């Protein structure tokens, strides 16, 4: 996945690296909407377009809300992991 590019760059520079992922969906689960349809010319997801879409397709709001809850949970757990990793490694600035 995307991590391979960072791993190659780090290895080429002799920089140690670690990749950690928090996965919020299963392989057989579909996203509630096609987020690629809401990207601008630079590839950024346009949240205002998603909001408009959700308001005009209320049956999809629940799926978006459920996804938001799972993403939030994953972000929190990832934060806890990183904090514990930093705490266990001592002072990273010394």
Jmol script that loads the backbone (N, CA, C; Angstrom):
load data "model"
ATOM      1  N   UNK A   1       0.832  -1.186   0.000  1.00  0.00           N
ATOM      2  CA  UNK A   1       0.000   0.000   0.000  1.00  0.00           C
ATOM      3  C   UNK A   1       0.874   1.245   0.000  1.00  0.00           C
ATOM      4  N   UNK A   2       0.351   2.342   0.479  1.00  0.00           N
ATOM      5  CA  UNK A   2       1.088   3.601   0.474  1.00  0.00           C
ATOM      6  C   UNK A   2       2.372   3.523   1.286  1.00  0.00           C
ATOM      7  N   UNK A   3       2.402   2.685   2.272  1.00  0.00           N
ATOM      8  CA  UNK A   3       3.541   2.598   3.179  1.00  0.00           C
ATOM      9  C   UNK A   3       4.815   2.208   2.442  1.00  0.00           C
ATOM     10  N   UNK A   4       4.714   1.449   1.381  1.00  0.00           N
ATOM     11  CA  UNK A   4       5.892   0.975   0.657  1.00  0.00           C
ATOM     12  C   UNK A   4       6.742   2.134   0.155  1.00  0.00           C
ATOM     13  N   UNK A   5       6.124   3.201  -0.286  1.00  0.00           N
ATOM     14  CA  UNK A   5       6.867   4.360  -0.789  1.00  0.00           C
ATOM     15  C   UNK A   5       7.695   4.981   0.329  1.00  0.00           C
ATOM     16  N   UNK A   6       7.079   5.136   1.508  1.00  0.00           N
ATOM     17  CA  UNK A   6       7.793   5.706   2.648  1.00  0.00           C
ATOM     18  C   UNK A   6       8.902   4.771   3.132  1.00  0.00           C
ATOM     19  N   UNK A   7       8.626   3.487   3.127  1.00  0.00           N
ATOM     20  CA  UNK A   7       9.622   2.505   3.567  1.00  0.00           C
ATOM     21  C   UNK A   7      10.837   2.528   2.644  1.00  0.00           C
ATOM     22  N   UNK A   8      10.607   2.603   1.341  1.00  0.00           N
ATOM     23  CA  UNK A   8      11.719   2.657   0.386  1.00  0.00           C
ATOM     24  C   UNK A   8      12.556   3.921   0.583  1.00  0.00           C
ATOM     25  N   UNK A   9      11.883   5.058   0.765  1.00  0.00           N
ATOM     26  CA  UNK A   9      12.610   6.321   0.964  1.00  0.00           C
ATOM     27  C   UNK A   9      13.417   6.286   2.252  1.00  0.00           C
ATOM     28  N   UNK A  10      12.832   5.757   3.306  1.00  0.00           N
ATOM     29  CA  UNK A  10      13.548   5.678   4.584  1.00  0.00           C
ATOM     30  C   UNK A  10      14.742   4.739   4.469  1.00  0.00           C
ATOM     31  N   UNK A  11      14.541   3.584   3.852  1.00  0.00           N
ATOM     32  CA  UNK A  11      15.630   2.620   3.703  1.00  0.00           C
ATOM     33  C   UNK A  11      16.760   3.202   2.854  1.00  0.00           C
ATOM     34  N   UNK A  12      16.401   3.905   1.792  1.00  0.00           N
ATOM     35  CA  UNK A  12      17.424   4.507   0.929  1.00  0.00           C
ATOM     36  C   UNK A  12      18.221   5.576   1.660  1.00  0.00           C
ATOM     37  N   UNK A  13      17.600   6.222   2.632  1.00  0.00           N
ATOM     38  CA  UNK A  13      18.267   7.272   3.405  1.00  0.00           C
ATOM     39  C   UNK A  13      18.894   6.751   4.689  1.00  0.00           C
ATOM     40  N   UNK A  14      18.716   5.470   4.983  1.00  0.00           N
ATOM     41  CA  UNK A  14      19.245   4.894   6.208  1.00  0.00           C
ATOM     42  C   UNK A  14      18.505   5.342   7.450  1.00  0.00           C
ATOM     43  N   UNK A  15      17.253   5.704   7.269  1.00  0.00           N
ATOM     44  CA  UNK A  15      16.444   6.187   8.391  1.00  0.00           C
ATOM     45  C   UNK A  15      15.576   5.035   8.904  1.00  0.00           C
ATOM     46  N   UNK A  16      15.648   4.743  10.199  1.00  0.00           N
ATOM     47  CA  UNK A  16      14.765   3.694  10.739  1.00  0.00           C
ATOM     48  C   UNK A  16      13.301   4.142  10.625  1.00  0.00           C
ATOM     49  N   UNK A  17      12.415   3.206  10.440  1.00  0.00           N
ATOM     50  CA  UNK A  17      11.011   3.558  10.286  1.00  0.00           C
ATOM     51  C   UNK A  17      10.111   2.484  10.874  1.00  0.00           C
ATOM     52  N   UNK A  18       8.902   2.880  11.135  1.00  0.00           N
ATOM     53  CA  UNK A  18       7.883   1.980  11.663  1.00  0.00           C
ATOM     54  C   UNK A  18       6.549   2.408  11.073  1.00  0.00           C
ATOM     55  N   UNK A  19       5.795   1.478  10.583  1.00  0.00           N
ATOM     56  CA  UNK A  19       4.462   1.780  10.049  1.00  0.00           C
ATOM     57  C   UNK A  19       3.422   1.165  10.976  1.00  0.00           C
ATOM     58  N   UNK A  20       2.441   1.939  11.327  1.00  0.00           N
ATOM     59  CA  UNK A  20       1.343   1.476  12.178  1.00  0.00           C
ATOM     60  C   UNK A  20       0.046   1.863  11.489  1.00  0.00           C
ATOM     61  N   UNK A  21      -0.867   0.945  11.413  1.00  0.00           N
ATOM     62  CA  UNK A  21      -2.157   1.216  10.775  1.00  0.00           C
ATOM     63  C   UNK A  21      -3.292   0.909  11.738  1.00  0.00           C
ATOM     64  N   UNK A  22      -4.333   1.688  11.595  1.00  0.00           N
ATOM     65  CA  UNK A  22      -5.582   1.415  12.300  1.00  0.00           C
ATOM     66  C   UNK A  22      -6.640   1.231  11.225  1.00  0.00           C
ATOM     67  N   UNK A  23      -7.198   0.058  11.132  1.00  0.00           N
ATOM     68  CA  UNK A  23      -8.155  -0.267  10.075  1.00  0.00           C
ATOM     69  C   UNK A  23      -9.566  -0.194  10.641  1.00  0.00           C
ATOM     70  N   UNK A  24     -10.418   0.555   9.957  1.00  0.00           N
ATOM     71  CA  UNK A  24     -11.762   0.788  10.493  1.00  0.00           C
ATOM     72  C   UNK A  24     -12.851   0.063   9.700  1.00  0.00           C
ATOM     73  N   UNK A  25     -12.478  -0.747   8.714  1.00  0.00           N
ATOM     74  CA  UNK A  25     -13.491  -1.497   7.972  1.00  0.00           C
ATOM     75  C   UNK A  25     -12.925  -2.859   7.591  1.00  0.00           C
ATOM     76  N   UNK A  26     -13.810  -3.748   7.211  1.00  0.00           N
ATOM     77  CA  UNK A  26     -13.389  -5.079   6.804  1.00  0.00           C
ATOM     78  C   UNK A  26     -13.177  -5.106   5.295  1.00  0.00           C
ATOM     79  N   UNK A  27     -12.476  -6.119   4.823  1.00  0.00           N
ATOM     80  CA  UNK A  27     -12.184  -6.230   3.394  1.00  0.00           C
ATOM     81  C   UNK A  27     -13.448  -6.376   2.556  1.00  0.00           C
ATOM     82  N   UNK A  28     -14.470  -6.988   3.107  1.00  0.00           N
ATOM     83  CA  UNK A  28     -15.697  -7.202   2.331  1.00  0.00           C
ATOM     84  C   UNK A  28     -16.748  -6.109   2.545  1.00  0.00           C
ATOM     85  N   UNK A  29     -16.390  -5.076   3.260  1.00  0.00           N
ATOM     86  CA  UNK A  29     -17.332  -4.002   3.561  1.00  0.00           C
ATOM     87  C   UNK A  29     -17.183  -2.859   2.551  1.00  0.00           C
ATOM     88  N   UNK A  30     -18.308  -2.382   2.042  1.00  0.00           N
ATOM     89  CA  UNK A  30     -18.293  -1.240   1.138  1.00  0.00           C
ATOM     90  C   UNK A  30     -18.369   0.057   1.934  1.00  0.00           C
ATOM     91  N   UNK A  31     -17.762   1.105   1.398  1.00  0.00           N
ATOM     92  CA  UNK A  31     -17.897   2.420   2.007  1.00  0.00           C
ATOM     93  C   UNK A  31     -19.335   2.910   1.783  1.00  0.00           C
ATOM     94  N   UNK A  32     -19.819   3.779   2.661  1.00  0.00           N
ATOM     95  CA  UNK A  32     -21.203   4.231   2.516  1.00  0.00           C
ATOM     96  C   UNK A  32     -21.447   5.031   1.240  1.00  0.00           C
ATOM     97  N   UNK A  33     -20.415   5.713   0.729  1.00  0.00           N
ATOM     98  CA  UNK A  33     -20.495   6.427  -0.548  1.00  0.00           C
ATOM     99  C   UNK A  33     -19.147   6.304  -1.249  1.00  0.00           C
ATOM    100  N   UNK A  34     -19.102   6.665  -2.517  1.00  0.00           N
ATOM    101  CA  UNK A  34     -17.851   6.655  -3.272  1.00  0.00           C
ATOM    102  C   UNK A  34     -17.149   7.992  -3.048  1.00  0.00           C
ATOM    103  N   UNK A  35     -16.207   8.020  -2.107  1.00  0.00           N
ATOM    104  CA  UNK A  35     -15.524   9.268  -1.772  1.00  0.00           C
ATOM    105  C   UNK A  35     -14.711   9.821  -2.939  1.00  0.00           C
ATOM    106  N   UNK A  36     -14.286   8.969  -3.858  1.00  0.00           N
ATOM    107  CA  UNK A  36     -13.539   9.452  -5.023  1.00  0.00           C
ATOM    108  C   UNK A  36     -14.380  10.388  -5.889  1.00  0.00           C
ATOM    109  N   UNK A  37     -15.683  10.239  -5.834  1.00  0.00           N
ATOM    110  CA  UNK A  37     -16.570  11.111  -6.615  1.00  0.00           C
ATOM    111  C   UNK A  37     -16.589  12.539  -6.070  1.00  0.00           C
ATOM    112  N   UNK A  38     -16.038  12.741  -4.890  1.00  0.00           N
ATOM    113  CA  UNK A  38     -16.068  14.052  -4.239  1.00  0.00           C
ATOM    114  C   UNK A  38     -14.676  14.665  -4.117  1.00  0.00           C
ATOM    115  N   UNK A  39     -13.759  14.245  -4.970  1.00  0.00           N
ATOM    116  CA  UNK A  39     -12.407  14.795  -4.964  1.00  0.00           C
ATOM    117  C   UNK A  39     -12.316  15.982  -5.923  1.00  0.00           C
ATOM    118  N   UNK A  40     -11.466  16.947  -5.559  1.00  0.00           N
ATOM    119  CA  UNK A  40     -11.235  18.071  -6.460  1.00  0.00           C
ATOM    120  C   UNK A  40     -10.096  17.720  -7.420  1.00  0.00           C
ATOM    121  N   UNK A  41      -9.679  18.663  -8.236  1.00  0.00           N
ATOM    122  CA  UNK A  41      -8.660  18.396  -9.254  1.00  0.00           C
ATOM    123  C   UNK A  41      -7.302  18.038  -8.652  1.00  0.00           C
ATOM    124  N   UNK A  42      -7.090  18.367  -7.371  1.00  0.00           N
ATOM    125  CA  UNK A  42      -5.835  18.025  -6.708  1.00  0.00           C
ATOM    126  C   UNK A  42      -5.946  16.760  -5.861  1.00  0.00           C
ATOM    127  N   UNK A  43      -7.094  16.105  -5.917  1.00  0.00           N
ATOM    128  CA  UNK A  43      -7.272  14.845  -5.213  1.00  0.00           C
ATOM    129  C   UNK A  43      -7.799  14.952  -3.803  1.00  0.00           C
ATOM    130  N   UNK A  44      -8.068  16.171  -3.333  1.00  0.00           N
ATOM    131  CA  UNK A  44      -8.585  16.359  -1.975  1.00  0.00           C
ATOM    132  C   UNK A  44     -10.092  16.113  -1.952  1.00  0.00           C
ATOM    133  N   UNK A  45     -10.538  15.452  -0.891  1.00  0.00           N
ATOM    134  CA  UNK A  45     -11.971  15.201  -0.722  1.00  0.00           C
ATOM    135  C   UNK A  45     -12.633  16.509  -0.294  1.00  0.00           C
ATOM    136  N   UNK A  46     -13.689  16.880  -0.982  1.00  0.00           N
ATOM    137  CA  UNK A  46     -14.415  18.114  -0.692  1.00  0.00           C
ATOM    138  C   UNK A  46     -15.565  17.806   0.256  1.00  0.00           C
ATOM    139  N   UNK A  47     -15.382  18.168   1.509  1.00  0.00           N
ATOM    140  CA  UNK A  47     -16.369  17.847   2.541  1.00  0.00           C
ATOM    141  C   UNK A  47     -17.708  18.518   2.290  1.00  0.00           C
ATOM    142  N   UNK A  48     -17.704  19.727   1.752  1.00  0.00           N
ATOM    143  CA  UNK A  48     -18.971  20.412   1.500  1.00  0.00           C
ATOM    144  C   UNK A  48     -19.813  19.664   0.472  1.00  0.00           C
ATOM    145  N   UNK A  49     -19.168  19.063  -0.506  1.00  0.00           N
ATOM    146  CA  UNK A  49     -19.913  18.268  -1.496  1.00  0.00           C
ATOM    147  C   UNK A  49     -20.479  16.999  -0.867  1.00  0.00           C
ATOM    148  N   UNK A  50     -19.727  16.405   0.062  1.00  0.00           N
ATOM    149  CA  UNK A  50     -20.230  15.216   0.763  1.00  0.00           C
ATOM    150  C   UNK A  50     -21.446  15.598   1.608  1.00  0.00           C
ATOM    151  N   UNK A  51     -21.360  16.735   2.294  1.00  0.00           N
ATOM    152  CA  UNK A  51     -22.493  17.201   3.111  1.00  0.00           C
ATOM    153  C   UNK A  51     -23.736  17.420   2.244  1.00  0.00           C
ATOM    154  N   UNK A  52     -23.561  18.065   1.109  1.00  0.00           N
ATOM    155  CA  UNK A  52     -24.689  18.307   0.217  1.00  0.00           C
ATOM    156  C   UNK A  52     -25.271  16.978  -0.259  1.00  0.00           C
ATOM    157  N   UNK A  53     -24.393  16.059  -0.626  1.00  0.00           N
ATOM    158  CA  UNK A  53     -24.843  14.743  -1.079  1.00  0.00           C
ATOM    159  C   UNK A  53     -25.639  14.039   0.022  1.00  0.00           C
ATOM    160  N   UNK A  54     -25.109  14.075   1.234  1.00  0.00           N
ATOM    161  CA  UNK A  54     -25.783  13.407   2.355  1.00  0.00           C
ATOM    162  C   UNK A  54     -27.163  14.027   2.607  1.00  0.00           C
ATOM    163  N   UNK A  55     -27.237  15.341   2.538  1.00  0.00           N
ATOM    164  CA  UNK A  55     -28.522  16.005   2.779  1.00  0.00           C
ATOM    165  C   UNK A  55     -29.542  15.678   1.690  1.00  0.00           C
ATOM    166  N   UNK A  56     -29.063  15.455   0.484  1.00  0.00           N
ATOM    167  CA  UNK A  56     -29.986  15.118  -0.599  1.00  0.00           C
ATOM    168  C   UNK A  56     -30.202  13.610  -0.735  1.00  0.00           C
ATOM    169  N   UNK A  57     -29.469  12.811   0.056  1.00  0.00           N
ATOM    170  CA  UNK A  57     -29.633  11.356   0.097  1.00  0.00           C
ATOM    171  C   UNK A  57     -29.651  10.912   1.562  1.00  0.00           C
ATOM    172  N   UNK A  58     -30.700  11.255   2.299  1.00  0.00           N
ATOM    173  CA  UNK A  58     -30.718  11.001   3.745  1.00  0.00           C
ATOM    174  C   UNK A  58     -30.548   9.537   4.133  1.00  0.00           C
ATOM    175  N   UNK A  59     -30.863   8.621   3.247  1.00  0.00           N
ATOM    176  CA  UNK A  59     -30.699   7.200   3.586  1.00  0.00           C
ATOM    177  C   UNK A  59     -29.223   6.827   3.762  1.00  0.00           C
ATOM    178  N   UNK A  60     -28.310   7.668   3.276  1.00  0.00           N
ATOM    179  CA  UNK A  60     -26.881   7.377   3.391  1.00  0.00           C
ATOM    180  C   UNK A  60     -26.247   8.002   4.634  1.00  0.00           C
ATOM    181  N   UNK A  61     -26.995   8.833   5.340  1.00  0.00           N
ATOM    182  CA  UNK A  61     -26.430   9.522   6.503  1.00  0.00           C
ATOM    183  C   UNK A  61     -26.024   8.537   7.593  1.00  0.00           C
ATOM    184  N   UNK A  62     -26.835   7.533   7.843  1.00  0.00           N
ATOM    185  CA  UNK A  62     -26.503   6.568   8.890  1.00  0.00           C
ATOM    186  C   UNK A  62     -25.176   5.866   8.606  1.00  0.00           C
ATOM    187  N   UNK A  63     -24.974   5.449   7.370  1.00  0.00           N
ATOM    188  CA  UNK A  63     -23.722   4.790   7.013  1.00  0.00           C
ATOM    189  C   UNK A  63     -22.525   5.704   7.190  1.00  0.00           C
ATOM    190  N   UNK A  64     -22.692   6.979   6.838  1.00  0.00           N
ATOM    191  CA  UNK A  64     -21.615   7.950   7.032  1.00  0.00           C
ATOM    192  C   UNK A  64     -21.338   8.169   8.513  1.00  0.00           C
ATOM    193  N   UNK A  65     -22.393   8.258   9.301  1.00  0.00           N
ATOM    194  CA  UNK A  65     -22.238   8.467  10.751  1.00  0.00           C
ATOM    195  C   UNK A  65     -21.559   7.253  11.398  1.00  0.00           C
ATOM    196  N   UNK A  66     -21.968   6.057  11.005  1.00  0.00           N
ATOM    197  CA  UNK A  66     -21.339   4.845  11.535  1.00  0.00           C
ATOM    198  C   UNK A  66     -19.858   4.801  11.181  1.00  0.00           C
ATOM    199  N   UNK A  67     -19.543   5.189   9.950  1.00  0.00           N
ATOM    200  CA  UNK A  67     -18.150   5.206   9.529  1.00  0.00           C
ATOM    201  C   UNK A  67     -17.365   6.241  10.333  1.00  0.00           C
ATOM    202  N   UNK A  68     -17.949   7.405  10.559  1.00  0.00           N
ATOM    203  CA  UNK A  68     -17.282   8.450  11.335  1.00  0.00           C
ATOM    204  C   UNK A  68     -16.969   7.956  12.742  1.00  0.00           C
ATOM    205  N   UNK A  69     -17.882   7.225  13.344  1.00  0.00           N
ATOM    206  CA  UNK A  69     -17.645   6.691  14.695  1.00  0.00           C
ATOM    207  C   UNK A  69     -16.477   5.712  14.697  1.00  0.00           C
ATOM    208  N   UNK A  70     -16.435   4.827  13.684  1.00  0.00           N
ATOM    209  CA  UNK A  70     -15.343   3.850  13.617  1.00  0.00           C
ATOM    210  C   UNK A  70     -14.003   4.524  13.348  1.00  0.00           C
ATOM    211  N   UNK A  71     -13.998   5.517  12.471  1.00  0.00           N
ATOM    212  CA  UNK A  71     -12.753   6.236  12.179  1.00  0.00           C
ATOM    213  C   UNK A  71     -12.262   6.960  13.425  1.00  0.00           C
ATOM    214  N   UNK A  72     -13.181   7.566  14.165  1.00  0.00           N
ATOM    215  CA  UNK A  72     -12.815   8.262  15.401  1.00  0.00           C
ATOM    216  C   UNK A  72     -12.231   7.287  16.423  1.00  0.00           C
ATOM    217  N   UNK A  73     -12.846   6.133  16.567  1.00  0.00           N
ATOM    218  CA  UNK A  73     -12.348   5.117  17.490  1.00  0.00           C
ATOM    219  C   UNK A  73     -10.945   4.665  17.079  1.00  0.00           C
ATOM    220  N   UNK A  74     -10.741   4.425  15.792  1.00  0.00           N
ATOM    221  CA  UNK A  74      -9.423   4.013  15.307  1.00  0.00           C
ATOM    222  C   UNK A  74      -8.389   5.103  15.554  1.00  0.00           C
ATOM    223  N   UNK A  75      -8.754   6.349  15.307  1.00  0.00           N
ATOM    224  CA  UNK A  75      -7.814   7.453  15.532  1.00  0.00           C
ATOM    225  C   UNK A  75      -7.435   7.542  17.006  1.00  0.00           C
ATOM    226  N   UNK A  76      -8.402   7.380  17.881  1.00  0.00           N
ATOM    227  CA  UNK A  76      -8.107   7.414  19.320  1.00  0.00           C
ATOM    228  C   UNK A  76      -7.191   6.267  19.726  1.00  0.00           C
ATOM    229  N   UNK A  77      -7.479   5.078  19.240  1.00  0.00           N
ATOM    230  CA  UNK A  77      -6.635   3.924  19.586  1.00  0.00           C
ATOM    231  C   UNK A  77      -5.235   4.055  19.011  1.00  0.00           C
ATOM    232  N   UNK A  78      -5.127   4.606  17.821  1.00  0.00           N
ATOM    233  CA  UNK A  78      -3.822   4.849  17.225  1.00  0.00           C
ATOM    234  C   UNK A  78      -3.049   5.866  18.061  1.00  0.00           C
ATOM    235  N   UNK A  79      -3.726   6.904  18.513  1.00  0.00           N
ATOM    236  CA  UNK A  79      -3.088   7.901  19.370  1.00  0.00           C
ATOM    237  C   UNK A  79      -2.577   7.301  20.663  1.00  0.00           C
ATOM    238  N   UNK A  80      -3.367   6.433  21.269  1.00  0.00           N
ATOM    239  CA  UNK A  80      -2.948   5.761  22.510  1.00  0.00           C
ATOM    240  C   UNK A  80      -1.712   4.906  22.237  1.00  0.00           C
ATOM    241  N   UNK A  81      -1.713   4.182  21.135  1.00  0.00           N
ATOM    242  CA  UNK A  81      -0.557   3.342  20.790  1.00  0.00           C
ATOM    243  C   UNK A  81       0.700   4.186  20.622  1.00  0.00           C
ATOM    244  N   UNK A  82       0.588   5.266  19.862  1.00  0.00           N
ATOM    245  CA  UNK A  82       1.753   6.120  19.620  1.00  0.00           C
ATOM    246  C   UNK A  82       2.249   6.734  20.924  1.00  0.00           C
ATOM    247  N   UNK A  83       1.333   7.172  21.772  1.00  0.00           N
ATOM    248  CA  UNK A  83       1.748   7.743  23.057  1.00  0.00           C
ATOM    249  C   UNK A  83       2.484   6.706  23.905  1.00  0.00           C
ATOM    250  N   UNK A  84       1.964   5.486  23.943  1.00  0.00           N
ATOM    251  CA  UNK A  84       2.635   4.426  24.713  1.00  0.00           C
ATOM    252  C   UNK A  84       3.996   4.095  24.115  1.00  0.00           C
ATOM    253  N   UNK A  85       4.086   4.102  22.807  1.00  0.00           N
ATOM    254  CA  UNK A  85       5.357   3.833  22.139  1.00  0.00           C
ATOM    255  C   UNK A  85       6.376   4.913  22.497  1.00  0.00           C
ATOM    256  N   UNK A  86       5.957   6.163  22.444  1.00  0.00           N
ATOM    257  CA  UNK A  86       6.859   7.260  22.798  1.00  0.00           C
ATOM    258  C   UNK A  86       7.245   7.205  24.270  1.00  0.00           C
ATOM    259  N   UNK A  87       6.276   6.903  25.137  1.00  0.00           N
ATOM    260  CA  UNK A  87       6.568   6.795  26.566  1.00  0.00           C
ATOM    261  C   UNK A  87       7.568   5.685  26.856  1.00  0.00           C
ATOM    262  N   UNK A  88       7.469   4.589  26.118  1.00  0.00           N
ATOM    263  CA  UNK A  88       8.359   3.447  26.375  1.00  0.00           C
ATOM    264  C   UNK A  88       9.746   3.655  25.803  1.00  0.00           C
ATOM    265  N   UNK A  89       9.884   4.588  24.862  1.00  0.00           N
ATOM    266  CA  UNK A  89      11.194   4.792  24.238  1.00  0.00           C
ATOM    267  C   UNK A  89      12.022   5.851  24.948  1.00  0.00           C
ATOM    268  N   UNK A  90      11.489   6.480  25.971  1.00  0.00           N
ATOM    269  CA  UNK A  90      12.230   7.512  26.691  1.00  0.00           C
ATOM    270  C   UNK A  90      12.161   8.835  25.944  1.00  0.00           C
ATOM    271  N   UNK A  91      13.097   9.693  26.251  1.00  0.00           N
ATOM    272  CA  UNK A  91      13.142  11.008  25.639  1.00  0.00           C
ATOM    273  C   UNK A  91      13.689  10.898  24.223  1.00  0.00           C
ATOM    274  N   UNK A  92      12.852  11.163  23.226  1.00  0.00           N
ATOM    275  CA  UNK A  92      13.267  11.030  21.833  1.00  0.00           C
ATOM    276  C   UNK A  92      14.201  12.146  21.400  1.00  0.00           C
ATOM    277  N   UNK A  93      14.360  13.200  22.202  1.00  0.00           N
ATOM    278  CA  UNK A  93      15.221  14.318  21.833  1.00  0.00           C
ATOM    279  C   UNK A  93      16.647  14.176  22.364  1.00  0.00           C
ATOM    280  N   UNK A  94      16.931  13.135  23.118  1.00  0.00           N
ATOM    281  CA  UNK A  94      18.291  13.013  23.673  1.00  0.00           C
ATOM    282  C   UNK A  94      19.134  12.056  22.857  1.00  0.00           C
TER     283      UNK A  94
END
end "model"
wireframe off; spacefill off
backbone 0.3
color backbone group
